[in-house]
Every structure is written in C-alpha cells, then in structure tokens.
C-alpha cells in the first residue's frame, strides 16, 4: 500500500473494522476473533484514493463505499457492491478540487456523507440518498470556506458539524435542523 492516507473506523457485522485508502485502492481491515489470529484484508476497489467511508446510504442493508479520488483529488464517488464487487453508481457532477475533509454517518436521521474541498469553490457538501427518486443528492452546507477536516457530534439533542475551514482560517460550528 503506497501513499496510504485515509483511515476510517467502520462497524461491520458487529466488528470494528478499518477502511484504509491508498494509491492502490481502498481496503477494509478486519481484526481476528482472537489476538493470535490472522487479520482479514479486503481490497474493495483498485482506484487510487485518499479517503473513503463505508455505510449504507440507500437503506438496503448493504454498505456503499464513498470515495475521494485520486489522492486529495477532485472526484467524489459512491460505489455499490454488485455481484460481489464494488461498482461506481454515483459521481458528483462538478470537480471539487483538493478534497480533504470527510465524514460519513447519520445527519438528521438520514445516512449522509459530508466532504469539504480546499481549492476551487472550496465548499462543504452533504450527500444523501433520495429513496423516492432512487438517486443521490447534494446540498451545500457552506461556500468558499476550504474545509480541511470535518466531524459531527450530538449534544443536547442537537446535531452539530465542526469544520476546520483552512481556506478562511476559522473553526466553524454548524447546528443542523431536520
């Protein structure tokens, strides 16, 4: 694994697993049941990537893979497992230069992907799946801010996104409402 970068902890089938991104693709590392056992390593896709998350966006019980590619590249895509292998089913229709910030989890009761990019339009974006339209949608959370990192937490019933907006030298807090 050359140029490995992204790490994301993902619960899968009751186990804490790791998603690691690199020049040779995206991998899932599954720990052994006992410390003396062997780790299982799954090569999910071969496309060079800097970051990825694995979660069920469309609610069908199978986790999709959301990917920033290539290394801090301008492509945001979502891959679905079909016939045992991941295939790209969605790509954001605009280049998002120098993608850097990534979060995958629940936002306002829906699975969501949040990605920020540090060049070009420098937006903070939220991607969700619309089951009625059977398609992915994007919403701009903030414009021209150049996010470097992003994290979501819940406090007092409120969902909050924290973004380190490198492009404008700020740490921003976004309180979400459904």
mmCIF file of the C-alpha atoms, coordinates in Angstrom:
data_MODEL
# 
_entry.id   MODEL 
# 
loop_
_atom_site.group_PDB 
_atom_site.id 
_atom_site.type_symbol 
_atom_site.label_atom_id 
_atom_site.label_alt_id 
_atom_site.label_comp_id 
_atom_site.label_asym_id 
_atom_site.label_entity_id 
_atom_site.label_seq_id 
_atom_site.pdbx_PDB_ins_code 
_atom_site.Cartn_x 
_atom_site.Cartn_y 
_atom_site.Cartn_z 
_atom_site.occupancy 
_atom_site.B_iso_or_equiv 
_atom_site.pdbx_formal_charge 
_atom_site.auth_seq_id 
_atom_site.auth_comp_id 
_atom_site.auth_asym_id 
_atom_site.auth_atom_id 
_atom_site.pdbx_PDB_model_num 
ATOM 1   C CA . UNK A 1 1   ? 0.000   0.000   0.000   1.00 0.00 ? 1   UNK A CA 1 
ATOM 2   C CA . UNK A 1 2   ? 1.855   3.047   -1.244  1.00 0.00 ? 2   UNK A CA 1 
ATOM 3   C CA . UNK A 1 3   ? 0.766   6.542   -0.292  1.00 0.00 ? 3   UNK A CA 1 
ATOM 4   C CA . UNK A 1 4   ? -1.737  5.251   2.250   1.00 0.00 ? 4   UNK A CA 1 
ATOM 5   C CA . UNK A 1 5   ? -3.617  8.103   3.839   1.00 0.00 ? 5   UNK A CA 1 
ATOM 6   C CA . UNK A 1 6   ? -7.256  7.852   4.775   1.00 0.00 ? 6   UNK A CA 1 
ATOM 7   C CA . UNK A 1 7   ? -8.384  5.908   7.814   1.00 0.00 ? 7   UNK A CA 1 
ATOM 8   C CA . UNK A 1 8   ? -11.997 5.479   8.851   1.00 0.00 ? 8   UNK A CA 1 
ATOM 9   C CA . UNK A 1 9   ? -13.295 3.206   11.614  1.00 0.00 ? 9   UNK A CA 1 
ATOM 10  C CA . UNK A 1 10  ? -16.414 1.328   10.481  1.00 0.00 ? 10  UNK A CA 1 
ATOM 11  C CA . UNK A 1 11  ? -18.580 -1.155  12.346  1.00 0.00 ? 11  UNK A CA 1 
ATOM 12  C CA . UNK A 1 12  ? -19.335 -4.054  10.033  1.00 0.00 ? 12  UNK A CA 1 
ATOM 13  C CA . UNK A 1 13  ? -21.209 -7.212  11.063  1.00 0.00 ? 13  UNK A CA 1 
ATOM 14  C CA . UNK A 1 14  ? -20.709 -6.314  14.737  1.00 0.00 ? 14  UNK A CA 1 
ATOM 15  C CA . UNK A 1 15  ? -16.926 -5.835  14.403  1.00 0.00 ? 15  UNK A CA 1 
ATOM 16  C CA . UNK A 1 16  ? -14.861 -2.655  14.481  1.00 0.00 ? 16  UNK A CA 1 
ATOM 17  C CA . UNK A 1 17  ? -13.055 -2.598  11.130  1.00 0.00 ? 17  UNK A CA 1 
ATOM 18  C CA . UNK A 1 18  ? -10.827 -0.076  9.372   1.00 0.00 ? 18  UNK A CA 1 
ATOM 19  C CA . UNK A 1 19  ? -11.128 1.449   5.930   1.00 0.00 ? 19  UNK A CA 1 
ATOM 20  C CA . UNK A 1 20  ? -7.704  2.496   4.581   1.00 0.00 ? 20  UNK A CA 1 
ATOM 21  C CA . UNK A 1 21  ? -7.197  4.409   1.319   1.00 0.00 ? 21  UNK A CA 1 
ATOM 22  C CA . UNK A 1 22  ? -4.051  4.395   -0.799  1.00 0.00 ? 22  UNK A CA 1 
ATOM 23  C CA . UNK A 1 23  ? -2.611  4.699   -4.292  1.00 0.00 ? 23  UNK A CA 1 
ATOM 24  C CA . UNK A 1 24  ? -3.524  1.059   -4.924  1.00 0.00 ? 24  UNK A CA 1 
ATOM 25  C CA . UNK A 1 25  ? -7.146  1.489   -3.843  1.00 0.00 ? 25  UNK A CA 1 
ATOM 26  C CA . UNK A 1 26  ? -9.356  1.172   -0.787  1.00 0.00 ? 26  UNK A CA 1 
ATOM 27  C CA . UNK A 1 27  ? -9.012  -1.683  1.702   1.00 0.00 ? 27  UNK A CA 1 
ATOM 28  C CA . UNK A 1 28  ? -11.005 -2.969  4.655   1.00 0.00 ? 28  UNK A CA 1 
ATOM 29  C CA . UNK A 1 29  ? -9.026  -4.441  7.549   1.00 0.00 ? 29  UNK A CA 1 
ATOM 30  C CA . UNK A 1 30  ? -10.945 -6.880  9.766   1.00 0.00 ? 30  UNK A CA 1 
ATOM 31  C CA . UNK A 1 31  ? -9.356  -7.937  13.061  1.00 0.00 ? 31  UNK A CA 1 
ATOM 32  C CA . UNK A 1 32  ? -9.133  -11.593 14.081  1.00 0.00 ? 32  UNK A CA 1 
ATOM 33  C CA . UNK A 1 33  ? -11.560 -13.057 16.610  1.00 0.00 ? 33  UNK A CA 1 
ATOM 34  C CA . UNK A 1 34  ? -8.618  -13.728 18.934  1.00 0.00 ? 34  UNK A CA 1 
ATOM 35  C CA . UNK A 1 35  ? -5.294  -11.862 19.185  1.00 0.00 ? 35  UNK A CA 1 
ATOM 36  C CA . UNK A 1 36  ? -3.288  -14.778 17.791  1.00 0.00 ? 36  UNK A CA 1 
ATOM 37  C CA . UNK A 1 37  ? -5.437  -14.998 14.657  1.00 0.00 ? 37  UNK A CA 1 
ATOM 38  C CA . UNK A 1 38  ? -4.853  -13.504 11.228  1.00 0.00 ? 38  UNK A CA 1 
ATOM 39  C CA . UNK A 1 39  ? -6.317  -10.223 10.057  1.00 0.00 ? 39  UNK A CA 1 
ATOM 40  C CA . UNK A 1 40  ? -8.586  -10.354 7.013   1.00 0.00 ? 40  UNK A CA 1 
ATOM 41  C CA . UNK A 1 41  ? -7.765  -7.724  4.390   1.00 0.00 ? 41  UNK A CA 1 
ATOM 42  C CA . UNK A 1 42  ? -10.317 -6.991  1.670   1.00 0.00 ? 42  UNK A CA 1 
ATOM 43  C CA . UNK A 1 43  ? -9.317  -4.949  -1.385  1.00 0.00 ? 43  UNK A CA 1 
ATOM 44  C CA . UNK A 1 44  ? -12.606 -3.126  -2.023  1.00 0.00 ? 44  UNK A CA 1 
ATOM 45  C CA . UNK A 1 45  ? -11.658 -1.088  -5.121  1.00 0.00 ? 45  UNK A CA 1 
ATOM 46  C CA . UNK A 1 46  ? -8.464  -0.538  -7.102  1.00 0.00 ? 46  UNK A CA 1 
ATOM 47  C CA . UNK A 1 47  ? -8.999  3.172   -7.825  1.00 0.00 ? 47  UNK A CA 1 
ATOM 48  C CA . UNK A 1 48  ? -6.394  5.402   -6.154  1.00 0.00 ? 48  UNK A CA 1 
ATOM 49  C CA . UNK A 1 49  ? -7.994  7.237   -3.247  1.00 0.00 ? 49  UNK A CA 1 
ATOM 50  C CA . UNK A 1 50  ? -7.047  9.418   -0.313  1.00 0.00 ? 50  UNK A CA 1 
ATOM 51  C CA . UNK A 1 51  ? -10.149 8.867   1.837   1.00 0.00 ? 51  UNK A CA 1 
ATOM 52  C CA . UNK A 1 52  ? -13.230 6.645   1.974   1.00 0.00 ? 52  UNK A CA 1 
ATOM 53  C CA . UNK A 1 53  ? -16.126 5.697   4.234   1.00 0.00 ? 53  UNK A CA 1 
ATOM 54  C CA . UNK A 1 54  ? -18.335 2.613   4.196   1.00 0.00 ? 54  UNK A CA 1 
ATOM 55  C CA . UNK A 1 55  ? -22.011 2.971   5.128   1.00 0.00 ? 55  UNK A CA 1 
ATOM 56  C CA . UNK A 1 56  ? -25.497 2.038   3.965   1.00 0.00 ? 56  UNK A CA 1 
ATOM 57  C CA . UNK A 1 57  ? -26.727 5.151   2.160   1.00 0.00 ? 57  UNK A CA 1 
ATOM 58  C CA . UNK A 1 58  ? -29.731 3.624   0.364   1.00 0.00 ? 58  UNK A CA 1 
ATOM 59  C CA . UNK A 1 59  ? -31.102 1.544   3.270   1.00 0.00 ? 59  UNK A CA 1 
ATOM 60  C CA . UNK A 1 60  ? -30.905 -1.839  1.523   1.00 0.00 ? 60  UNK A CA 1 
ATOM 61  C CA . UNK A 1 61  ? -28.749 -3.423  4.244   1.00 0.00 ? 61  UNK A CA 1 
ATOM 62  C CA . UNK A 1 62  ? -25.549 -3.405  2.135   1.00 0.00 ? 62  UNK A CA 1 
ATOM 63  C CA . UNK A 1 63  ? -22.944 -0.698  2.800   1.00 0.00 ? 63  UNK A CA 1 
ATOM 64  C CA . UNK A 1 64  ? -21.879 1.566   -0.050  1.00 0.00 ? 64  UNK A CA 1 
ATOM 65  C CA . UNK A 1 65  ? -18.354 2.947   -0.353  1.00 0.00 ? 65  UNK A CA 1 
ATOM 66  C CA . UNK A 1 66  ? -17.945 6.730   -0.652  1.00 0.00 ? 66  UNK A CA 1 
ATOM 67  C CA . UNK A 1 67  ? -14.549 7.736   -2.049  1.00 0.00 ? 67  UNK A CA 1 
ATOM 68  C CA . UNK A 1 68  ? -12.350 10.796  -2.583  1.00 0.00 ? 68  UNK A CA 1 
ATOM 69  C CA . UNK A 1 69  ? -10.068 10.104  -5.552  1.00 0.00 ? 69  UNK A CA 1 
ATOM 70  C CA . UNK A 1 70  ? -7.320  10.190  -6.515  1.00 0.00 ? 70  UNK A CA 1 
ATOM 71  C CA . UNK A 1 71  ? -5.119  11.406  -3.621  1.00 0.00 ? 71  UNK A CA 1 
ATOM 72  C CA . UNK A 1 72  ? -6.862  14.618  -2.436  1.00 0.00 ? 72  UNK A CA 1 
ATOM 73  C CA . UNK A 1 73  ? -8.317  14.649  -5.938  1.00 0.00 ? 73  UNK A CA 1 
ATOM 74  C CA . UNK A 1 74  ? -11.343 16.385  -7.382  1.00 0.00 ? 74  UNK A CA 1 
ATOM 75  C CA . UNK A 1 75  ? -13.647 13.348  -7.662  1.00 0.00 ? 75  UNK A CA 1 
ATOM 76  C CA . UNK A 1 76  ? -16.321 12.328  -5.146  1.00 0.00 ? 76  UNK A CA 1 
ATOM 77  C CA . UNK A 1 77  ? -17.953 8.996   -5.924  1.00 0.00 ? 77  UNK A CA 1 
ATOM 78  C CA . UNK A 1 78  ? -20.152 6.336   -4.355  1.00 0.00 ? 78  UNK A CA 1 
ATOM 79  C CA . UNK A 1 79  ? -19.717 2.642   -5.100  1.00 0.00 ? 79  UNK A CA 1 
ATOM 80  C CA . UNK A 1 80  ? -22.268 -0.144  -4.590  1.00 0.00 ? 80  UNK A CA 1 
ATOM 81  C CA . UNK A 1 81  ? -21.478 -3.826  -4.180  1.00 0.00 ? 81  UNK A CA 1 
ATOM 82  C CA . UNK A 1 82  ? -22.998 -5.769  -7.083  1.00 0.00 ? 82  UNK A CA 1 
ATOM 83  C CA . UNK A 1 83  ? -22.259 -9.426  -7.804  1.00 0.00 ? 83  UNK A CA 1 
ATOM 84  C CA . UNK A 1 84  ? -19.560 -9.423  -5.114  1.00 0.00 ? 84  UNK A CA 1 
ATOM 85  C CA . UNK A 1 85  ? -17.610 -6.355  -6.250  1.00 0.00 ? 85  UNK A CA 1 
ATOM 86  C CA . UNK A 1 86  ? -17.941 -2.598  -5.876  1.00 0.00 ? 86  UNK A CA 1 
ATOM 87  C CA . UNK A 1 87  ? -19.026 -0.607  -8.911  1.00 0.00 ? 87  UNK A CA 1 
ATOM 88  C CA . UNK A 1 88  ? -19.360 3.150   -9.158  1.00 0.00 ? 88  UNK A CA 1 
ATOM 89  C CA . UNK A 1 89  ? -23.031 4.203   -9.077  1.00 0.00 ? 89  UNK A CA 1 
ATOM 90  C CA . UNK A 1 90  ? -22.653 7.930   -8.479  1.00 0.00 ? 90  UNK A CA 1 
ATOM 91  C CA . UNK A 1 91  ? -20.098 10.652  -9.156  1.00 0.00 ? 91  UNK A CA 1 
ATOM 92  C CA . UNK A 1 92  ? -20.528 14.290  -8.136  1.00 0.00 ? 92  UNK A CA 1 
ATOM 93  C CA . UNK A 1 93  ? -21.025 16.190  -11.379 1.00 0.00 ? 93  UNK A CA 1 
ATOM 94  C CA . UNK A 1 94  ? -18.599 19.022  -10.563 1.00 0.00 ? 94  UNK A CA 1 
ATOM 95  C CA . UNK A 1 95  ? -14.896 18.887  -9.815  1.00 0.00 ? 95  UNK A CA 1 
ATOM 96  C CA . UNK A 1 96  ? -14.281 19.510  -6.113  1.00 0.00 ? 96  UNK A CA 1 
ATOM 97  C CA . UNK A 1 97  ? -10.601 20.412  -6.129  1.00 0.00 ? 97  UNK A CA 1 
ATOM 98  C CA . UNK A 1 98  ? -8.319  19.201  -3.307  1.00 0.00 ? 98  UNK A CA 1 
ATOM 99  C CA . UNK A 1 99  ? -10.953 17.156  -1.445  1.00 0.00 ? 99  UNK A CA 1 
ATOM 100 C CA . UNK A 1 100 ? -9.775  16.830  2.104   1.00 0.00 ? 100 UNK A CA 1 
ATOM 101 C CA . UNK A 1 101 ? -12.457 16.712  4.819   1.00 0.00 ? 101 UNK A CA 1 
ATOM 102 C CA . UNK A 1 102 ? -14.703 13.625  5.098   1.00 0.00 ? 102 UNK A CA 1 
ATOM 103 C CA . UNK A 1 103 ? -17.393 12.356  7.473   1.00 0.00 ? 103 UNK A CA 1 
ATOM 104 C CA . UNK A 1 104 ? -19.857 9.503   6.995   1.00 0.00 ? 104 UNK A CA 1 
ATOM 105 C CA . UNK A 1 105 ? -22.707 8.959   9.448   1.00 0.00 ? 105 UNK A CA 1 
ATOM 106 C CA . UNK A 1 106 ? -26.230 9.911   10.386  1.00 0.00 ? 106 UNK A CA 1 
ATOM 107 C CA . UNK A 1 107 ? -27.363 13.519  9.849   1.00 0.00 ? 107 UNK A CA 1 
ATOM 108 C CA . UNK A 1 108 ? -30.900 14.480  10.874  1.00 0.00 ? 108 UNK A CA 1 
ATOM 109 C CA . UNK A 1 109 ? -31.953 10.825  10.862  1.00 0.00 ? 109 UNK A CA 1 
ATOM 110 C CA . UNK A 1 110 ? -30.509 10.021  7.413   1.00 0.00 ? 110 UNK A CA 1 
ATOM 111 C CA . UNK A 1 111 ? -27.244 8.426   6.334   1.00 0.00 ? 111 UNK A CA 1 
ATOM 112 C CA . UNK A 1 112 ? -25.046 11.171  4.918   1.00 0.00 ? 112 UNK A CA 1 
ATOM 113 C CA . UNK A 1 113 ? -21.611 11.882  3.543   1.00 0.00 ? 113 UNK A CA 1 
ATOM 114 C CA . UNK A 1 114 ? -20.002 15.259  4.296   1.00 0.00 ? 114 UNK A CA 1 
ATOM 115 C CA . UNK A 1 115 ? -16.990 16.315  2.226   1.00 0.00 ? 115 UNK A CA 1 
ATOM 116 C CA . UNK A 1 116 ? -15.086 19.563  2.069   1.00 0.00 ? 116 UNK A CA 1 
ATOM 117 C CA . UNK A 1 117 ? -12.632 20.711  -0.567  1.00 0.00 ? 117 UNK A CA 1 
ATOM 118 C CA . UNK A 1 118 ? -9.859  23.257  -0.206  1.00 0.00 ? 118 UNK A CA 1 
ATOM 119 C CA . UNK A 1 119 ? -9.483  24.686  -3.725  1.00 0.00 ? 119 UNK A CA 1 
ATOM 120 C CA . UNK A 1 120 ? -11.824 25.915  -6.459  1.00 0.00 ? 120 UNK A CA 1 
ATOM 121 C CA . UNK A 1 121 ? -15.240 26.669  -4.954  1.00 0.00 ? 121 UNK A CA 1 
ATOM 122 C CA . UNK A 1 122 ? -13.976 25.441  -1.518  1.00 0.00 ? 122 UNK A CA 1 
ATOM 123 C CA . UNK A 1 123 ? -17.404 24.187  -0.382  1.00 0.00 ? 123 UNK A CA 1 
ATOM 124 C CA . UNK A 1 124 ? -18.585 21.959  2.443   1.00 0.00 ? 124 UNK A CA 1 
ATOM 125 C CA . UNK A 1 125 ? -21.004 19.447  0.864   1.00 0.00 ? 125 UNK A CA 1 
ATOM 126 C CA . UNK A 1 126 ? -23.535 16.937  2.240   1.00 0.00 ? 126 UNK A CA 1 
ATOM 127 C CA . UNK A 1 127 ? -24.579 13.938  0.114   1.00 0.00 ? 127 UNK A CA 1 
ATOM 128 C CA . UNK A 1 128 ? -27.688 11.858  0.868   1.00 0.00 ? 128 UNK A CA 1 
ATOM 129 C CA . UNK A 1 129 ? -29.743 9.243   -0.941  1.00 0.00 ? 129 UNK A CA 1 
ATOM 130 C CA . UNK A 1 130 ? -33.317 10.055  -2.009  1.00 0.00 ? 130 UNK A CA 1 
ATOM 131 C CA . UNK A 1 131 ? -35.273 6.751   -1.963  1.00 0.00 ? 131 UNK A CA 1 
ATOM 132 C CA . UNK A 1 132 ? -38.252 8.185   -3.890  1.00 0.00 ? 132 UNK A CA 1 
ATOM 133 C CA . UNK A 1 133 ? -36.020 9.354   -6.751  1.00 0.00 ? 133 UNK A CA 1 
ATOM 134 C CA . UNK A 1 134 ? -33.573 6.452   -6.264  1.00 0.00 ? 134 UNK A CA 1 
ATOM 135 C CA . UNK A 1 135 ? -30.702 8.911   -6.639  1.00 0.00 ? 135 UNK A CA 1 
ATOM 136 C CA . UNK A 1 136 ? -28.054 10.739  -4.666  1.00 0.00 ? 136 UNK A CA 1 
ATOM 137 C CA . UNK A 1 137 ? -28.470 14.415  -3.833  1.00 0.00 ? 137 UNK A CA 1 
ATOM 138 C CA . UNK A 1 138 ? -26.017 17.071  -2.726  1.00 0.00 ? 138 UNK A CA 1 
ATOM 139 C CA . UNK A 1 139 ? -26.586 20.076  -0.502  1.00 0.00 ? 139 UNK A CA 1 
ATOM 140 C CA . UNK A 1 140 ? -24.061 22.848  0.073   1.00 0.00 ? 140 UNK A CA 1 
ATOM 141 C CA . UNK A 1 141 ? -23.605 23.437  3.814   1.00 0.00 ? 141 UNK A CA 1 
ATOM 142 C CA . UNK A 1 142 ? -21.175 26.356  3.368   1.00 0.00 ? 142 UNK A CA 1 
ATOM 143 C CA . UNK A 1 143 ? -19.472 28.074  0.448   1.00 0.00 ? 143 UNK A CA 1 
ATOM 144 C CA . UNK A 1 144 ? -15.945 29.328  -0.141  1.00 0.00 ? 144 UNK A CA 1 
ATOM 145 C CA . UNK A 1 145 ? -14.607 28.106  3.227   1.00 0.00 ? 145 UNK A CA 1 
ATOM 146 C CA . UNK A 1 146 ? -11.969 25.500  2.238   1.00 0.00 ? 146 UNK A CA 1 
ATOM 147 C CA . UNK A 1 147 ? -12.577 22.737  4.830   1.00 0.00 ? 147 UNK A CA 1 
ATOM 148 C CA . UNK A 1 148 ? -9.580  20.662  5.919   1.00 0.00 ? 148 UNK A CA 1 
ATOM 149 C CA . UNK A 1 149 ? -11.342 18.419  8.470   1.00 0.00 ? 149 UNK A CA 1 
ATOM 150 C CA . UNK A 1 150 ? -14.933 17.798  9.498   1.00 0.00 ? 150 UNK A CA 1 
ATOM 151 C CA . UNK A 1 151 ? -16.641 15.958  12.341  1.00 0.00 ? 151 UNK A CA 1 
ATOM 152 C CA . UNK A 1 152 ? -20.248 15.563  13.514  1.00 0.00 ? 152 UNK A CA 1 
ATOM 153 C CA . UNK A 1 153 ? -21.449 15.091  17.070  1.00 0.00 ? 153 UNK A CA 1 
ATOM 154 C CA . UNK A 1 154 ? -24.693 15.318  19.019  1.00 0.00 ? 154 UNK A CA 1 
ATOM 155 C CA . UNK A 1 155 ? -25.116 17.405  22.175  1.00 0.00 ? 155 UNK A CA 1 
ATOM 156 C CA . UNK A 1 156 ? -28.359 18.064  23.992  1.00 0.00 ? 156 UNK A CA 1 
ATOM 157 C CA . UNK A 1 157 ? -30.365 16.623  21.118  1.00 0.00 ? 157 UNK A CA 1 
ATOM 158 C CA . UNK A 1 158 ? -28.738 18.971  18.569  1.00 0.00 ? 158 UNK A CA 1 
ATOM 159 C CA . UNK A 1 159 ? -26.613 17.673  15.711  1.00 0.00 ? 159 UNK A CA 1 
ATOM 160 C CA . UNK A 1 160 ? -23.501 19.757  15.196  1.00 0.00 ? 160 UNK A CA 1 
ATOM 161 C CA . UNK A 1 161 ? -20.865 19.718  12.467  1.00 0.00 ? 161 UNK A CA 1 
ATOM 162 C CA . UNK A 1 162 ? -17.443 21.139  13.261  1.00 0.00 ? 162 UNK A CA 1 
ATOM 163 C CA . UNK A 1 163 ? -15.304 22.107  10.286  1.00 0.00 ? 163 UNK A CA 1 
ATOM 164 C CA . UNK A 1 164 ? -11.762 23.414  10.288  1.00 0.00 ? 164 UNK A CA 1 
ATOM 165 C CA . UNK A 1 165 ? -12.083 25.851  7.417   1.00 0.00 ? 165 UNK A CA 1 
ATOM 166 C CA . UNK A 1 166 ? -8.451  26.152  6.389   1.00 0.00 ? 166 UNK A CA 1 
ATOM 167 C CA . UNK A 1 167 ? -9.322  28.421  3.453   1.00 0.00 ? 167 UNK A CA 1 
ATOM 168 C CA . UNK A 1 168 ? -10.557 31.219  5.698   1.00 0.00 ? 168 UNK A CA 1 
ATOM 169 C CA . UNK A 1 169 ? -8.633  30.493  8.927   1.00 0.00 ? 169 UNK A CA 1 
ATOM 170 C CA . UNK A 1 170 ? -11.622 29.518  11.063  1.00 0.00 ? 170 UNK A CA 1 
ATOM 171 C CA . UNK A 1 171 ? -13.143 26.683  13.009  1.00 0.00 ? 171 UNK A CA 1 
ATOM 172 C CA . UNK A 1 172 ? -16.865 26.705  12.248  1.00 0.00 ? 172 UNK A CA 1 
ATOM 173 C CA . UNK A 1 173 ? -19.806 25.117  14.054  1.00 0.00 ? 173 UNK A CA 1 
ATOM 174 C CA . UNK A 1 174 ? -22.924 24.312  12.065  1.00 0.00 ? 174 UNK A CA 1 
ATOM 175 C CA . UNK A 1 175 ? -26.045 23.350  14.046  1.00 0.00 ? 175 UNK A CA 1 
ATOM 176 C CA . UNK A 1 176 ? -28.330 21.185  11.909  1.00 0.00 ? 176 UNK A CA 1 
ATOM 177 C CA . UNK A 1 177 ? -32.102 21.205  11.887  1.00 0.00 ? 177 UNK A CA 1 
ATOM 178 C CA . UNK A 1 178 ? -34.129 18.458  10.179  1.00 0.00 ? 178 UNK A CA 1 
# 
